[in-house]
Amino acid sequence: DNYEQVLIERRRGQSSKDTDGHEHVHCSLRWLDTQVAKEISGYERCVVACYYLDADPQNIFRLRLYAFDDSIMRLYRPQDIKK
């Protein structure tokens, strides 16, 4: 966790937009129901990963779906998901 690093930089007036600034990133993981996972990806085991900034779950900057079988992990972005 880089929270202390982010705090120090912000106290100095440095933000993540600066060249050397750091962001405080969080990730929330949720397993999908097996049937839903299979419909979306063709795999039975899928995890949705929601990446957000500054401990604010509304401040999402990346959303991914990871699909697994015994030997493969596939990565999907929202635009890759079957409709």
C-alpha positions in Angstrom: 0.0 0.0 0.0 1.4 3.4 -1.0 -1.0 5.5 1.2 1.8 7.0 3.3 3.7 7.9 0.1 0.6 9.6 -1.3 0.0 11.6 1.9 3.6 12.9 2.0 3.4 14.0 -1.6 0.1 15.8 -1.1 1.4 17.6 2.0 4.2 18.9 -0.3 1.6 20.0 -2.8 2.5 17.3 -5.2 -0.4 15.5 -6.9 -0.8 12.4 -9.0 -1.0 14.6 -12.1 2.6 15.6 -11.5 5.3 13.6 -13.3 6.5 11.9 -10.2 3.3 11.8 -8.2 1.6 8.7 -7.0 -2.0 7.7 -6.9 -3.8 5.9 -4.1 -5.4 2.9 -5.9 -7.9 0.4 -4.5 -9.4 -2.7 -6.2 -12.6 -4.4 -5.3 -13.0 -8.0 -6.5 -16.3 -9.9 -6.9 -16.9 -13.4 -8.2 -19.7 -13.7 -10.7 -22.4 -16.3 -10.5 -21.4 -19.3 -12.5 -24.3 -19.0 -15.0 -23.7 -15.3 -15.5 -20.0 -15.8 -16.0 -20.6 -18.5 -18.6 -23.0 -16.4 -20.5 -20.7 -13.4 -20.6 -17.3 -15.1 -21.2 -17.9 -18.8 -21.9 -16.0 -19.6 -18.7 -17.6 -20.7 -15.4 -15.2 -18.8 -13.1 -15.0 -15.1 -13.5 -14.0 -12.2 -11.3 -15.0 -8.6 -11.8 -12.2 -6.2 -10.8 -13.2 -2.6 -10.1 -10.2 -0.2 -9.7 -10.8 3.2 -8.1 -8.8 6.1 -6.6 -8.5 7.7 -3.2 -10.7 5.3 -1.3 -13.7 6.5 -3.3 -15.6 3.6 -5.0 -17.4 6.2 -7.2 -14.0 7.3 -8.6 -13.6 4.2 -10.9 -10.8 4.4 -13.5 -10.6 0.8 -14.7 -13.1 -2.1 -14.9 -12.0 -5.6 -15.8 -13.3 -9.1 -16.0 -10.9 -12.0 -15.4 -12.1 -15.4 -16.6 -10.4 -18.6 -15.5 -10.2 -22.3 -16.3 -7.6 -24.8 -15.1 -4.8 -23.5 -17.3 -5.9 -20.1 -18.7 -6.8 -16.7 -17.5 -8.4 -14.3 -19.9 -8.7 -10.5 -19.4 -11.8 -8.7 -20.7 -12.5 -4.9 -20.8 -16.1 -3.7 -20.9 -16.0 -3.3 -24.7 -14.9 -6.9 -25.0 -17.9 -8.4 -23.3 -20.5 -10.3 -25.4 -23.9 -8.6 -25.4 
